[in-house]
Amino acid sequence: MYTFLAGIVLLIIGYFTYGKFIEKIFGVKEDRATPAYVNNDGVDYVPMSTPKNSLIQLLNIAGTGPVFGPIMGALYGPVAFIWIVIGCIFAGAVHDYLTGMISIRNRGAHLPELASKFLGKVMKHVVNAFAVLLLLLVGTVFVSTPASLLHLLMDGKVAMGILIAVIFLYYILATLLPVDKIIGRVYPYFGAVLVISALGVGIGLIVKGAPIPELSLSNFHPDNAPIFPLLFFTITCGALSGFHATQTPIISRTTQKEKQGRKIFYGMMIAEGIIAMIWAAAAMSLFDGYNGLSDVLAAGGPGAIVSEVSTTMLGAIGGTLAVLGVVVLPITSGDTAFRSARMIIAEYLNIAQKKISSRLWIAIPLFAVSVVLTQIDFNILWRYFSWANQATAVIALFVGAMYLYIAKKNYWVALVPGTFMLVMVITYILNAQIGFGLSLNTSWYGGFIGAIVLVLLFFNAAKKARANNLPLDEDISDWNRVA
């Protein structure tokens, strides 16, 4: 219990200390106009309040990641707490803040455009492919996941096909309509359910004195799966996730002032870390040890854990509300996943999005592909997603490091976590069966050597960019064009 509570306290302290430190390094400009005003188009560029932006950002980035990921990560034992706390404060929140703020300084640009500017034009095409693939997978899986949970909650009284159709219909509307018409209006209600459910489970763990294990670096996984690098691909959204880099530009286009960035981007990642801590603690404490947890996961997956934990902690009515809170998570990431995909493709092809016909031209093929993907077994595809997700996080952190290097500021705050995860990404793909299937020792050598080479290339490119005075921020006077 002490490890769990200490982790929550550290996350909160991290927001007020390290978050402030990162904000100071970046250097907000109070008087600088934001894209929400300069490029206001009534569709994607719309000024919204800080509370509304913060809530939308939290729901956008959360998905089932801070619930299902920590539940799976609980198999590794309390080491999961360490990764959530350290990863969230020093990697995930930094990743989200820098991505959001650099986007604000560059007309609300998405990650492919930022990668093109700061890492080279070739990276624009690479990151664009990564981002669209990520978003399509997220959007599609986050149709079936909430539909399955709702189907279970309703005791099968409503057919899965009907639930999937309803969720798809909502996603289509959320993708096409102005951001303040659907997302801006329904998210406050979704957010209330999410916060109440997470707090309910967390308070229940404390009040009932749940036997949450204390700090340990031991690996308790029943299959003895290695902590390094697998833990960092099991718990992603609760600590560090490249998916977030595809979501922050949605809010960078609705943020009123740069000063609000720490609350919206850094703060909401901390909030997600707290949610992850709660669900990891619940999974570790309520199933008679790690073998018991493994058995429940094998029988019913993370959804069964969610249902059991919610009912145990909050009773029948409260448990139903908690499950609904978890249902909200994938729905509020699936809708913005498709929306982000539309925006990224529009930016890539330079297609203005003010007209509904222009949005339809991109959205219809996206949803057609997604419908086809729902018919495919995602077990293998999702493993590729986990790798692509963290590879995207590495790219986003290196974009942040490049920005700070050119600005002659402390770039290590982004480069260190980016390099750490780069080692994990290379090692994972070399070792995994979906990759090259090499031995773990050989993969580690490859991971370190590959990371060293890429970091040296980074410094070479960074020195050239600084020497050539690469402009960091777009001139506001050029923002009369709408993306």
C-alpha positions in Angstrom: 0.0 0.0 0.0 2.8 2.4 0.9 4.4 2.0 -2.6 1.1 2.7 -4.3 0.4 5.8 -2.2 3.9 7.1 -2.5 3.7 6.7 -6.3 0.5 8.8 -6.4 2.1 11.5 -4.3 5.2 11.5 -6.5 3.2 12.0 -9.6 1.4 15.0 -8.1 4.7 16.5 -6.9 6.2 15.8 -10.4 3.5 18.0 -12.0 4.3 21.0 -9.7 8.1 20.6 -9.9 9.4 18.9 -13.0 6.4 20.1 -15.0 7.3 23.7 -14.0 10.9 23.0 -14.8 10.0 21.8 -18.3 7.8 24.8 -18.9 10.6 27.1 -17.9 13.0 25.4 -20.3 10.6 25.7 -23.2 9.8 29.3 -22.4 6.1 30.2 -22.9 5.2 33.5 -24.5 2.1 35.0 -22.9 1.5 37.5 -25.7 2.0 35.2 -28.7 -1.2 34.4 -30.5 -2.2 30.8 -30.8 -3.5 28.9 -33.9 -7.0 28.8 -32.2 -7.4 32.5 -32.9 -5.2 33.2 -35.9 -6.4 30.2 -37.9 -9.9 30.0 -36.5 -12.0 28.1 -39.1 -14.9 27.0 -37.0 -14.0 23.3 -37.6 -10.6 22.3 -36.2 -9.2 25.7 -35.1 -11.7 26.8 -32.4 -10.7 28.5 -29.1 -11.9 26.5 -26.0 -11.5 27.0 -22.3 -8.6 25.3 -20.3 -10.9 23.0 -18.3 -12.6 21.8 -21.5 -9.3 21.4 -23.4 -7.8 19.5 -20.4 -10.7 17.1 -20.2 -10.7 16.5 -23.9 -6.9 16.0 -23.9 -7.2 13.4 -21.0 -9.9 11.5 -22.8 -8.1 11.7 -26.1 -4.9 10.2 -24.9 -6.3 7.7 -22.4 -8.1 4.9 -24.4 -8.0 1.6 -22.6 -4.2 2.1 -22.3 -4.1 3.3 -18.7 -6.5 0.5 -17.7 -5.7 -2.6 -19.8 -2.0 -1.9 -20.0 -1.4 -1.6 -16.3 -3.6 -4.7 -15.7 -1.3 -6.7 -18.0 1.8 -5.0 -16.5 0.7 -6.0 -13.0 1.9 -9.5 -13.9 5.4 -8.1 -13.5 4.7 -7.0 -9.9 5.5 -3.7 -8.2 8.2 -2.8 -10.8 5.2 -1.7 -12.9 4.6 1.1 -10.3 8.2 2.3 -10.9 7.8 2.5 -14.6 4.5 4.3 -14.4 5.9 7.0 -12.0 9.3 7.5 -13.6 8.0 7.1 -17.1 5.1 9.4 -16.7 7.0 12.3 -15.0 10.3 12.2 -17.0 9.2 10.7 -20.4 5.4 10.7 -21.1 4.5 14.1 -19.7 7.6 15.7 -21.3 6.7 14.0 -24.6 3.1 15.3 -24.5 4.1 18.8 -23.4 6.8 19.3 -26.0 4.7 17.9 -28.8 1.7 20.1 -27.9 3.7 23.3 -27.4 5.9 22.9 -30.6 2.7 22.2 -32.5 1.2 25.5 -31.1 4.3 27.3 -32.3 3.9 25.8 -35.8 0.3 26.5 -36.7 -1.1 23.4 -34.9 1.0 21.0 -37.1 0.8 17.3 -36.6 3.8 15.1 -35.9 4.6 14.2 -39.6 5.0 17.9 -40.4 7.1 18.5 -37.2 9.3 15.5 -38.0 9.8 16.8 -41.5 10.9 20.2 -40.3 13.2 19.1 -37.5 14.4 15.6 -38.5 14.4 15.9 -42.3 11.9 15.6 -45.2 12.2 11.8 -45.4 10.9 11.5 -41.9 7.7 13.2 -42.9 6.7 10.3 -45.1 7.9 7.7 -42.5 6.1 9.3 -39.6 3.0 9.9 -41.7 2.7 6.2 -42.5 3.3 5.3 -38.8 0.8 7.8 -37.6 -2.0 6.9 -40.0 -1.4 3.1 -39.3 -1.5 3.8 -35.5 -4.7 5.8 -35.7 -6.5 3.3 -38.0 -5.6 0.4 -35.6 -6.6 2.4 -32.5 -9.8 3.6 -34.1 -10.8 0.1 -35.3 -9.9 -1.7 -32.1 -11.6 1.0 -30.1 -14.8 0.1 -31.9 -14.8 -3.5 -30.9 -13.4 -3.0 -27.3 -16.2 -0.8 -26.0 -18.7 -2.8 -27.9 -17.5 -6.0 -26.1 -17.6 -4.3 -22.7 -21.2 -2.9 -23.3 -22.3 -6.3 -24.6 -21.0 -7.9 -21.4 -22.6 -5.2 -19.3 -26.0 -5.7 -21.0 -25.8 -9.5 -20.5 -25.8 -9.9 -24.3 -29.3 -8.4 -24.7 -28.1 -6.1 -27.4 -26.4 -7.7 -30.4 -22.7 -6.9 -30.9 -23.4 -5.8 -34.5 -25.8 -3.1 -33.3 -23.4 -1.8 -30.7 -20.6 -1.7 -33.3 -22.8 0.2 -35.7 -23.8 2.8 -33.1 -20.2 3.4 -32.1 -19.2 3.7 -35.8 -22.0 6.2 -36.3 -20.8 8.3 -33.4 -17.2 8.1 -34.7 -18.3 9.4 -38.1 -20.1 12.4 -36.6 -17.1 13.2 -34.3 -14.7 13.0 -37.2 -16.7 15.2 -39.6 -18.4 17.9 -37.4 -16.6 20.9 -35.8 -14.7 20.0 -32.7 -16.9 22.1 -30.4 -20.2 20.6 -31.7 -19.8 16.9 -30.6 -16.5 16.3 -28.8 -16.6 19.6 -26.9 -20.2 19.0 -25.7 -20.2 15.3 -24.8 -16.8 15.0 -23.3 -17.6 16.8 -20.0 -20.1 14.1 -19.3 -17.8 11.3 -20.4 -15.0 12.9 -18.2 -17.2 12.9 -15.1 -17.9 9.2 -15.5 -14.2 8.5 -16.0 -13.0 10.5 -13.0 -15.7 9.2 -10.7 -15.0 5.5 -11.6 -11.3 5.8 -11.2 -11.5 7.7 -7.9 -14.1 5.1 -6.7 -11.8 2.2 -7.4 -8.8 4.0 -5.9 -10.6 5.0 -2.7 -12.0 1.5 -2.4 -8.5 0.0 -2.5 -7.5 2.3 0.4 -10.6 2.0 2.5 -10.7 -1.8 2.2 -7.0 -2.1 2.9 -6.3 -4.1 -0.3 -3.1 -6.1 -0.1 -1.2 -4.1 -2.6 2.4 -5.4 -2.8 5.3 -3.1 -1.9 8.3 -2.0 -3.9 10.3 -4.7 -5.6 12.4 -5.2 -8.7 11.7 -8.9 -8.9 9.9 -10.3 -11.9 6.7 -12.0 -10.8 5.4 -12.8 -14.3 4.2 -16.4 -14.3 5.9 -17.0 -17.7 9.0 -15.2 -16.5 8.8 -12.8 -19.4 11.7 -10.3 -19.2 11.0 -7.0 -17.7 13.4 -5.4 -20.1 12.2 -4.6 -22.8 8.7 -6.1 -22.5 7.3 -4.0 -19.7 7.8 -0.8 -21.7 5.6 -2.2 -24.5 3.0 -3.5 -22.0 2.4 -0.3 -20.1 2.4 2.5 -22.6 -0.4 5.0 -22.2 0.1 5.2 -18.5 3.8 6.0 -18.8 4.8 6.9 -22.4 2.9 6.5 -25.6 3.5 7.8 -29.2 -0.2 7.7 -29.7 -0.4 10.9 -27.6 1.7 12.7 -30.2 -1.1 12.1 -32.7 -3.7 13.6 -30.3 -2.0 16.7 -28.8 -2.3 18.7 -32.1 -6.1 18.5 -31.8 -5.9 20.5 -28.6 -2.9 22.7 -29.8 -5.5 24.1 -32.3 -8.0 25.0 -29.6 -5.6 26.3 -26.8 -6.2 29.9 -26.0 -2.8 30.8 -24.4 0.6 29.1 -24.3 0.6 29.4 -20.5 -2.3 26.8 -20.4 0.0 24.2 -21.9 1.4 22.8 -18.7 -2.1 22.1 -17.3 -3.4 20.7 -20.6 -0.5 18.6 -21.8 1.8 17.8 -18.9 -1.0 17.8 -16.3 -3.3 15.4 -18.1 -0.5 12.9 -18.7 0.1 13.0 -14.9 -3.7 12.4 -14.4 -3.4 9.4 -16.8 -0.5 8.1 -14.7 -2.6 8.2 -11.6 -5.4 6.2 -13.4 -2.8 3.7 -14.4 -1.5 3.3 -10.8 -5.0 2.7 -9.5 -5.7 -0.1 -12.0 -2.3 -1.7 -11.6 -2.7 -1.7 -7.9 -6.2 -3.2 -8.2 -5.0 -6.0 -10.5 -2.0 -6.9 -8.2 -4.1 -7.0 -5.0 -7.4 -8.7 -5.7 -6.6 -12.1 -7.4 -4.6 -14.2 -4.9 -1.2 -13.4 -6.4 0.2 -13.3 -9.9 -0.8 -16.8 -11.0 -4.4 -16.0 -10.0 -4.3 -12.8 -12.1 -2.8 -14.7 -15.0 -5.6 -17.3 -14.8 -8.3 -14.6 -14.9 -6.6 -12.8 -17.8 -6.4 -16.1 -19.7 -10.1 -16.8 -19.1 -11.6 -13.4 -19.8 -8.9 -10.9 -20.7 -8.5 -7.4 -19.1 -12.2 -6.8 -19.4 -12.9 -9.5 -16.9 -10.5 -7.9 -14.5 -12.2 -4.5 -14.9 -15.6 -6.1 -14.2 -14.5 -8.0 -11.2 -12.5 -5.1 -9.7 -15.4 -2.7 -10.2 -18.0 -4.9 -8.6 -15.7 -5.9 -5.7 -14.7 -2.3 -4.9 -18.0 -0.5 -5.6 -20.9 -3.0 -5.5 -23.4 -3.7 -8.3 -24.4 -0.1 -9.0 -21.1 1.5 -8.4 -19.4 -1.3 -10.3 -21.6 -0.7 -13.3 -20.7 3.0 -13.2 -17.0 2.1 -13.1 -17.3 -0.3 -16.1 -19.0 2.6 -18.0 -16.1 4.8 -17.1 -13.8 2.2 -18.7 -16.1 2.0 -21.7 -15.8 5.8 -22.1 -12.0 5.6 -22.5 -11.8 3.7 -25.8 -14.7 5.6 -27.2 -13.1 9.0 -26.5 -9.9 7.9 -28.1 -11.4 6.1 -31.0 -13.4 9.2 -32.1 -10.3 11.5 -32.0 -8.1 8.7 -33.6 -10.2 9.0 -36.8 -10.4 12.7 -36.5 -6.6 12.9 -36.2 -6.1 10.6 -39.1 -8.3 12.9 -41.2 -6.3 16.0 -40.1 -2.9 14.3 -40.7 -3.9 13.2 -44.2 -5.4 16.6 -45.0 -2.1 18.2 -43.9 0.0 15.8 -45.9 -2.0 16.4 -49.0 -2.5 20.1 -48.3 -6.4 19.9 -48.4 -8.3 22.6 -46.6 -10.9 21.2 -44.2 -13.4 24.0 -43.9 -15.8 22.4 -46.4 -17.7 19.3 -45.3 -17.0 17.8 -48.8 -13.3 18.0 -48.3 -13.6 16.2 -44.9 -15.8 13.5 -46.5 -13.3 12.9 -49.3 -10.8 11.8 -46.7 -13.1 10.3 -44.0 -15.0 7.8 -46.2 -12.0 5.8 -47.3 -10.7 5.8 -43.7 -13.9 4.3 -42.3 -14.1 1.8 -45.3 -10.7 0.5 -44.4 -11.6 0.3 -40.7 -14.7 -1.7 -41.4 -12.6 -4.3 -43.3 -10.1 -4.3 -40.5 -12.8 -5.2 -37.9 -13.0 -8.6 -39.6 -9.3 -9.4 -39.0 -7.8 -11.0 -35.9 -5.8 -8.2 -34.2 -3.6 -10.3 -31.9 -0.6 -10.1 -34.2 -1.4 -6.7 -35.6 -1.7 -5.3 -32.1 1.9 -6.5 -31.3 3.1 -4.5 -34.2 1.0 -1.6 -32.9 2.8 -1.7 -29.6 6.2 -1.5 -31.3 5.0 1.2 -33.7 3.5 3.2 -30.8 6.7 3.4 -28.9 8.8 4.0 -32.1 6.5 7.0 -32.6 7.2 8.2 -29.1 10.9 8.1 -29.8 10.5 10.2 -32.9 8.4 12.7 -31.0 11.0 13.0 -28.2 13.8 13.4 -30.7 11.7 16.2 -32.4 11.5 17.9 -29.0 15.2 17.4 -28.4 16.1 18.9 -31.8 13.8 21.9 -31.1 15.5 22.6 -27.7 19.0 22.0 -29.1 18.5 24.5 -31.9 17.1 27.0 -29.3 20.2 26.4 -27.2 18.2 25.1 -24.3 18.4 22.0 -22.2 17.7 19.3 -24.8 18.7 16.4 -22.5 15.3 16.4 -20.9 13.9 15.0 -24.2 17.0 13.2 -25.5 17.6 11.0 -22.5 14.2 9.4 -22.3 14.1 9.3 -26.1 17.4 7.4 -26.3 16.4 5.0 -23.5 13.2 4.1 -25.4 15.2 3.9 -28.7 17.3 1.1 -27.1 14.1 -0.7 -26.0 12.4 -0.2 -29.5 15.4 -1.7 -31.4 16.0 -4.5 -28.9 12.3 -5.4 -28.9 12.0 -5.7 -32.7 15.2 -7.7 -33.0 14.1 -10.1 -30.3 10.4 -10.5 -30.9 8.9 -13.2 -33.0 7.0 -10.6 -35.0 10.4 -9.1 -35.7 13.8 -10.8 -36.3 13.6 -13.4 -33.6 17.2 -13.0 -32.4 18.4 -14.1 -29.0 17.8 -11.5 -26.2 21.6 -11.0 -25.7 22.2 -10.4 -29.4 19.2 -8.1 -29.5 20.6 -6.0 -26.6 23.9 -5.5 -28.5 21.9 -4.5 -31.5 19.8 -2.1 -29.4 22.7 -0.3 -27.9 24.8 -0.1 -31.1 21.8 1.0 -33.1 20.9 3.7 -30.6 24.5 5.0 -30.5 24.6 5.3 -34.3 21.3 7.1 -34.4 22.1 9.5 -31.6 25.4 10.4 -33.3 23.4 11.1 -36.5 21.0 13.2 -34.4 23.9 15.4 -33.1 25.3 15.8 -36.6 21.9 16.9 -38.0 21.3 19.2 -34.9 24.6 21.0 -35.4 23.8 21.7 -39.0 20.3 22.9 -38.2 21.6 25.3 -35.6 24.4 26.5 -37.9 21.8 27.2 -40.6 19.5 29.0 -38.2 16.5 26.7 -38.8 13.5 28.7 -37.8 11.9 27.1 -34.8 8.5 28.8 -34.8 6.4 29.9 -37.8 5.8 33.6 -38.3 2.3 34.4 -37.1 1.9 36.8 -40.1 2.0 33.7 -42.4 -0.9 32.0 -40.6 -3.6 33.5 -42.8 -3.7 30.2 -44.6 -5.9 27.5 -43.0 -4.6 23.9 -42.8 
